[in-house]
Amino acid sequence: MKRIVGRQGSWWLGALAAACLPFLALVPLGAVWLWERQGFVYWFLGTALCFLAAGLLFRRAHRSGDRVPPGQGATAAGEETPPDPGWSPSDKVAWQKVQGFAAQTTGRLLIDQRALLATGRAVIEEVARHYHPERAEPLWHFTLPEALLLAERISRRTRALTVQAVPGSRSVRIGDVLRLYRVKRTVASVAHSADGPWRAIRLAINPAQAVAAELSRRFQGFAVDGLSSLMLDRIARIVVEEIGREAINLYSGRLRADIDELDRLEPPAVAEPAAPAVPLRLLVAGKVNAGKSSLVNALCGDVVAAVDVLAATGQPTSHSVRGADDRPALELVDCAGLERETAIAKLVALAENCDLVLWVAPANDGARDLDRRLLDAVRGHFAGRPQFRAPPVVVVMSHIDRLRPFNEWAPPYDVAAPTGRKAETIRAAMESVAQSLGVPTADVVPARLDAGMLYNIDAVWTAVLARVPEARQSQLIRLLRLAGSAGGVAGVARQIVTGGRLLSGLVIEGIAGPRTRI
């Protein structure tokens, strides 16, 4: 309802109040009282004026809704119906194109079947061309399972809406509705044929009352036309948006797998051993000796990663963290060996297969150029692939105990409102790290990661939990990408075997008859 009313709610309420006012006034006065005192003429005139005001207000609201600055149509429409927060940048660009169609839509679309079909096809073709510009016929660039899943989703949503919002939908048969419709048409036809004689008779009996009734009738039609026009425009806009939304889901590959299939997916491990389920995958990265393995040990609550002054191995290692309380189950991927820019390819490949990046930066190391170049390489990789979604980045600033004054260590430190010199130094280091790495200061968590001297690990968990919804969206897109490429030759072979069994079973049943299950 809010999408239909839009931002002109006050105009709507004023128009609705004006339209209801005559009926609210009629109740206390009473039809009998009016008839006895010849007051119906005045009531009819008042009704006419109120409906005239309602019609004017509806048209005023309609003009306000259409008054969008040139070139701002898509933006204004996007504000009313924002894109799905889980969409990738490429999906949001497609949504802007859909909004361009919606901004040009009027209510006439709903009563013109050809225009509706043409607009729907144009929206779908525009979305398909956005995702597959290299295809000669992008409209058909989807698979049969994707089309079936789309139909299933629409059917499920339509059924839920019908059960919730259509009175008697569970008990009224379609045949009953058709019979009622035919009866309604008959009654309406009889009423329409009797309307003319009644109006002529009323004019002969009481001319003043008849004139007032005719005026009220005209103004009522004027108000209803304004209301219906505004509502039809809104509904038509919603129809175009829904067509575009499902087209985006279809051509972006978001229908490659349903929820159950995603749960059963087993993404290829980026390190051994990988977690058996499909938890969020966090990449722990940073320069050598930044404290990555110490952070992994702290988050795991045990010593699972080797901590040394030299990189223990050049390969990433994976560690599983069980969910507890409100913490989700995680797979921590310890990326070792980021010593120079030659590690960019490895880092980008890992980031593409992870859902959140924990970047470890030592507080006492002012040389952060390599950190920035590595992070910029990851950002540039995702910026060039709008169909992907970049994992969020949380920076863990380690070694804060080594900041000035060196001989002081008396946590906790309030870095939001520092009062001591140590806290002030930590706060200054946070701002310096944030500026150097191009992240908000709020995404920098100061911590001490030495075994037995851990500090602020809860704040690291808090920062991770705050980014879990965003990480889930990155995971969904990563899994959908995996679902689109899953199968290969082995998958096709399994489909051939399954299809062969199904066909052979049907043939056998056709010859021997259906088997009776006991």
ZALUM-789528 format. One record per residue (C-alpha): residue in three letters; x, y, z. Coordinates in steps of 0.02 Angstrom, whole numbers, padded with zeros to 5 digits, always signed. Each point is the difference from the previous one (the first is absolute). Layout:
// residues N
alaXYZ/...
END
This chain:
// residues 518
met+00000+00000+00000/lys+00141+00119+00040/arg+00075-00028-00173/ile-00168+00047-00078/val-00027+00156+00107/gly+00179+00060-00023/arg+00069+00162+00071/gln-00162+00097-00026/gly-00077-00077+00155/ser-00064+00167+00067/trp-00090+00039-00163/trp-00075-00174+00003/leu-00060+00019+00178/gly-00076+00171-00039/ala-00088-00068-00153/leu-00062-00152+00095/ala-00065+00107+00143/ala-00091+00114-00122/ala-00078-00149-00088/cys-00060-00077+00164/leu-00064+00162+00076/pro-00173-00005-00081/phe-00034-00175+00063/leu+00063+00041+00174/ala-00116+00150+00003/leu-00148-00101-00063/val+00007-00124+00143/pro-00039+00120+00145/leu-00126+00099-00094/gly-00096-00146-00067/ala-00081-00027-00166/val-00174+00009+00075/trp+00035+00166+00084/leu+00062+00072-00164/trp-00148-00062-00096/glu-00125+00071+00123/arg+00080+00172-00002/gln+00039+00009-00186/gly+00187+00000+00038/phe+00053-00122-00131/val+00033+00138-00126/tyr+00130+00079+00111/trp+00078-00169+00039/phe+00016-00040-00184/leu+00080+00168-00035/gly+00122-00024+00144/thr+00041-00173-00064/ala+00035+00070-00172/leu+00119+00132+00070/cys+00092-00129+00106/phe+00024-00117-00146/leu+00059+00146-00105/ala+00130+00039+00134/ala+00050-00184+00008/gly+00024-00007-00187/leu+00107+00157+00000/leu+00107-00067+00142/phe+00024-00166-00089/arg+00058+00089-00157/arg+00114+00112+00102/ala+00079-00153+00081/his+00019-00080-00170/arg+00092+00150-00072/ser+00114+00007+00153/gly+00047-00182-00027/asp+00041+00030-00183/arg+00103+00157+00029/val+00173-00076-00006/pro+00149+00102-00057/pro+00063-00043-00173/gly+00121-00145+00004/gln-00045-00042+00179/gly-00141-00123-00037/ala+00099-00156+00039/thr+00069+00073+00160/ala-00168+00058+00064/ala-00079-00167-00041/gly+00146-00090+00081/glu-00032+00093+00161/glu-00178-00067+00005/thr+00050-00178-00039/pro+00183-00026+00044/pro+00095-00147-00073/asp+00026-00159+00098/pro+00142+00032+00123/gly+00077-00167-00047/trp+00018+00043-00183/ser+00168+00024-00082/pro+00050+00167-00080/ser-00046-00072-00170/asp-00174-00047+00065/lys-00024+00178+00065/val+00042+00073-00171/ala-00130-00116-00078/trp-00125+00058+00131/gln+00029+00181-00050/lys-00046-00047-00178/val-00159-00083+00063/gln-00040+00158+00098/gly+00016+00098-00161/phe-00141-00105-00075/ala-00103+00015+00159/ala+00015+00190+00002/gln-00078+00009-00174/thr-00143-00119+00042/thr-00181+00060+00017/gly-00157-00087+00056/arg-00056-00022-00179/leu+00124-00143-00010/leu-00115-00107+00109/ile-00150+00016-00116/asp+00097-00025-00161/gln+00055-00179-00013/arg+00112+00029-00151/ala+00088+00147+00084/leu+00025-00104+00158/leu+00077-00144-00097/ala+00110+00118-00101/thr+00062+00092+00154/gly+00033-00162+00094/arg+00098-00070-00147/ala+00099+00162-00017/val+00046-00005+00185/ile+00054-00182-00010/glu+00101+00029-00159/glu+00087+00151+00077/val+00049-00101+00154/ala+00056-00150-00105/arg+00105+00115-00111/his+00078+00078+00154/tyr+00064-00169+00063/his+00041-00078-00168/pro+00045+00139-00122/glu+00109-00118-00101/arg-00147-00115-00041/ala-00099+00019-00161/glu-00156-00059+00091/pro+00027+00040+00185/leu-00185-00025+00035/trp+00019-00188+00000/his+00163-00010+00096/phe-00063-00100+00148/thr-00020-00183+00041/leu-00158-00102+00021/pro+00029-00028+00187/glu+00016+00189+00022/ala-00164+00030-00092/leu-00087-00133+00104/leu+00067+00073+00162/leu-00061+00172-00053/ala-00174-00069-00033/glu+00005-00090+00167/arg+00048+00158+00093/ile-00136+00104-00083/ser-00130-00135+00032/arg+00051-00015+00183/arg-00008+00188+00026/thr-00167+00016-00090/arg-00073-00140+00104/ala+00059+00078+00163/leu-00074+00169-00051/thr-00164-00083-00049/val-00014-00095+00164/gln+00041+00154+00104/ala-00094+00136-00093/val-00145-00078-00097/pro-00150-00032+00113/gly-00070-00175-00017/ser+00138-00057-00117/arg+00010-00168+00090/ser-00186-00037-00008/val-00073+00092-00151/arg+00006-00102-00160/ile+00042+00079-00166/gly-00169-00058-00066/asp-00088+00097+00139/val+00097+00157-00047/leu-00050-00018-00183/arg-00184-00021+00048/leu+00007+00155+00111/tyr+00082+00096-00139/arg-00138-00046-00121/val-00134+00049+00129/lys+00088+00166+00028/arg+00001+00037-00185/thr-00186-00037-00010/val-00042+00111+00148/ala+00110+00140-00066/ser-00085-00011-00169/val-00173+00013+00078/ala+00053+00145+00111/his+00075+00091-00148/ser-00159-00019-00102/ala-00105+00067+00144/asp+00115+00144+00038/gly-00058+00112-00143/pro-00187-00010+00037/trp+00031+00028+00185/arg+00100+00157-00033/ala-00139+00067-00114/ile-00133-00036+00131/arg+00104+00081+00135/leu+00018+00157-00106/ala-00189+00011-00019/ile-00035-00026+00185/asn+00133+00114+00075/pro+00104+00098-00127/ala+00114+00081+00130/gln+00043-00166+00080/ala+00029-00079-00170/val+00120+00138-00053/ala+00096-00016+00163/ala+00009-00189-00023/glu+00065+00018-00177/leu+00134+00121+00057/ser+00051-00118+00140/arg+00008-00142-00125/arg+00112+00096-00119/phe+00121+00057+00135/gln+00003-00174+00076/gly+00053-00069-00168/phe+00133+00135-00011/ala+00071-00050+00170/val-00006-00186-00035/asp+00088+00026-00167/gly+00140+00094+00088/leu+00017-00135+00131/ser+00000-00143-00123/ser+00124+00088-00114/leu+00123+00026+00142/met-00019-00178+00065/leu+00016-00075-00173/asp+00160+00096-00032/arg+00074-00065+00163/ile-00054-00178-00032/ala+00068+00005-00178/arg+00166+00061+00067/ile+00005-00143+00125/val-00040-00126-00138/val+00145+00063-00105/glu+00116-00004+00151/glu-00049-00179+00042/ile+00029-00056-00179/gly+00171+00083+00004/arg+00042-00074+00170/glu-00034-00177-00056/ala+00093+00030-00163/ile+00152+00055+00101/asn-00013-00157+00107/leu-00011-00107-00157/tyr+00139+00075-00106/ser+00120+00039+00143/gly+00012-00185+00042/arg-00084+00016+00170/leu-00117-00143-00047/arg+00137-00124-00037/ala-00038-00086+00164/asp-00136+00007+00132/ile+00031+00013+00186/asp+00009-00188+00028/glu+00124-00023-00142/leu+00110+00139+00069/asp+00002-00085+00169/arg+00060-00160-00081/leu+00138+00084-00099/glu+00177-00042+00048/pro+00113+00141-00060/pro+00174-00054-00052/ala+00123+00025+00140/val+00128+00138-00017/ala+00106-00080+00136/glu+00011-00167+00090/pro-00092-00049+00105/ala-00158+00097-00041/ala-00153+00006+00109/pro-00127-00134-00049/ala-00156+00110-00004/val-00029+00166-00088/pro+00044+00126+00135/leu+00054+00177-00032/arg+00176+00001-00065/leu+00115+00133+00073/leu+00166+00040-00079/val+00132+00053+00127/ala+00132+00098-00097/gly+00139+00123+00026/lys+00188+00016-00012/val+00119-00126+00075/asn+00009+00010+00190/ala-00151+00114+00009/gly-00083-00122+00120/lys-00115-00099-00117/ser+00032-00170+00079/ser-00015+00075+00173/leu-00170+00072-00048/val-00054-00171-00067/asn+00051-00082+00163/ala-00092+00133+00099/leu-00160-00019-00100/cys+00010-00191+00009/gly+00031+00008+00187/asp+00146-00121-00018/val+00170-00014-00081/val-00040-00062-00175/ala+00119+00105-00105/ala+00187+00007+00012/val+00068+00166+00061/asp+00178+00040-00051/val+00108+00144-00051/leu+00004-00074-00174/ala-00144-00058-00106/ala-00034-00181+00051/thr-00058-00050-00174/gly-00031+00083-00164/gln-00171-00079-00016/pro-00159+00059+00085/thr-00070-00106+00140/ser-00181-00023+00049/his-00073-00011+00175/ser-00178-00033+00054/val-00082+00100+00140/arg-00159-00070+00076/gly-00144+00119+00028/ala-00038+00042+00180/asp-00131+00115+00076/asp-00036+00130-00134/arg+00160-00035-00095/pro-00016-00090-00167/ala+00106-00147-00053/leu+00150+00062-00099/glu+00138-00064-00110/leu+00157+00100+00028/val+00123+00001-00144/asp+00172+00054+00056/cys+00085+00077-00150/ala+00187-00006+00027/gly+00143+00073-00096/leu-00057+00175-00054/glu+00174+00072-00011/arg-00006+00091-00166/glu-00115+00043-00144/thr+00029-00168-00082/ala-00126-00065+00126/ile-00141+00102-00078/ala-00061-00141-00113/lys-00008-00121+00147/leu-00086+00127+00111/val-00131+00045-00132/ala-00039-00184-00032/leu-00026-00030+00185/ala-00106+00157+00023/glu-00112-00054-00144/asn-00037-00161+00095/cys-00026+00079+00171/asp-00142+00100+00077/leu+00090+00120+00116/val+00180+00061+00014/leu+00085+00024+00167/trp+00152+00105-00041/val+00133+00000+00136/ala+00108+00157+00008/pro+00130+00028+00137/ala-00025+00163+00094/asn+00187+00027+00020/asp+00042-00020-00186/gly-00017+00163-00096/ala+00045-00080-00167/arg-00173-00037-00066/asp+00027+00028-00185/leu+00001-00187-00038/asp-00161-00025+00102/arg-00085+00138-00100/arg+00058-00067-00168/leu-00059-00175+00044/leu-00170+00062+00059/asp-00018+00112-00153/ala+00037-00149-00110/val-00145-00094+00081/arg-00114+00151-00017/gly+00048+00025-00181/his-00033-00184-00037/phe-00180+00012+00062/ala-00027+00173-00074/gly+00037-00073-00171/arg-00127-00140+00029/pro-00166+00080+00049/gln-00085-00170-00005/phe+00103-00046+00153/arg-00018+00074+00173/ala+00156+00056+00094/pro+00016-00077+00174/pro-00003+00129+00141/val+00167+00043+00081/val+00033+00013+00187/val+00174+00057+00054/val+00073-00073+00160/met+00137+00117+00062/ser+00121-00113+00094/his+00147+00034+00115/ile-00082+00149+00085/asp+00101-00042+00157/arg+00156+00055-00094/leu-00063+00179-00021/arg+00060+00142+00109/pro+00019+00005+00148/phe+00086-00168-00020/asn+00005-00044+00185/glu-00186+00027+00025/trp-00128-00138-00020/ala-00154+00026+00107/pro-00154-00049-00101/pro-00140+00033-00032/tyr+00025+00154-00106/asp-00144+00110-00055/val+00050+00047-00177/ala-00165+00087-00034/ala+00035+00130+00134/pro+00184-00023+00045/thr+00057+00074+00165/gly+00177-00069+00020/arg+00151+00012-00112/lys-00006-00185-00049/ala-00182+00012-00052/glu+00037+00158-00097/thr+00143-00087-00091/ile-00111-00149-00042/arg-00135+00116-00065/ala+00126+00094-00107/ala+00067-00165-00068/met-00177-00056-00044/glu-00030+00159-00099/ser+00168-00018-00087/val-00033-00182-00047/ala-00175+00044-00062/gln+00067+00140-00109/ser+00144-00104-00066/leu-00109-00150-00046/gly-00151+00098-00061/val-00127-00066+00125/pro-00112+00088+00128/thr+00076+00020+00172/ala-00149-00096+00070/asp+00061-00154-00097/val+00169+00002+00088/val+00005-00104+00160/pro+00151+00020+00114/ala+00054-00163+00081/arg+00143-00092+00084/leu+00021-00176-00067/asp+00144-00070+00104/ala-00040-00170+00075/gly-00049+00023+00182/met-00014+00189-00021/leu-00152+00012-00114/tyr-00093+00164+00001/asn-00156+00060-00093/ile-00039-00165-00087/asp-00182+00028+00047/ala+00006+00163-00099/val+00066-00098-00150/trp-00146-00120+00015/thr-00120+00148+00015/ala+00070+00076-00159/val-00014-00168-00090/leu-00180-00026+00058/ala-00046+00175-00059/arg+00057-00045-00176/val-00079-00173-00003/pro-00156+00055-00099/glu+00111+00078-00133/ala+00112-00153+00001/arg-00152-00112-00023/gln-00044+00095-00158/ser+00176-00025-00065/gln-00013-00184+00043/leu-00166-00016-00092/ile+00071+00074-00160/arg+00156-00109+00017/leu-00106-00157+00020/leu-00114+00047-00145/arg+00154+00022-00107/leu+00056-00171+00057/ala-00173-00073-00037/gly+00008+00069-00177/ser+00165-00085-00032/ala-00035-00158+00099/gly-00023-00166-00086/gly+00110+00001-00152/val+00026-00165-00089/ala-00034-00099+00158/gly-00163+00092+00029/val-00059-00030-00178/ala+00046-00183+00018/arg-00105-00013+00158/gln-00146+00082-00089/ile+00015-00124-00145/val-00001-00148+00120/thr-00147+00068+00100/gly-00097+00041-00158/gly+00034-00172-00070/arg-00064-00083+00158/leu-00157+00107-00005/leu-00036-00040-00182/ser+00035-00186+00021/gly-00115-00002+00151/leu-00139+00080-00100/val+00024-00125-00141/ile-00006-00147+00120/glu-00155+00068+00084/gly-00080+00025-00170/ile+00032-00183-00045/ala-00027-00088+00166/gly-00117+00126+00080/pro+00032+00108+00153/arg+00078-00086+00147/thr-00104-00010+00157/arg+00092+00060+00153/ile-00030-00094+00159/
END
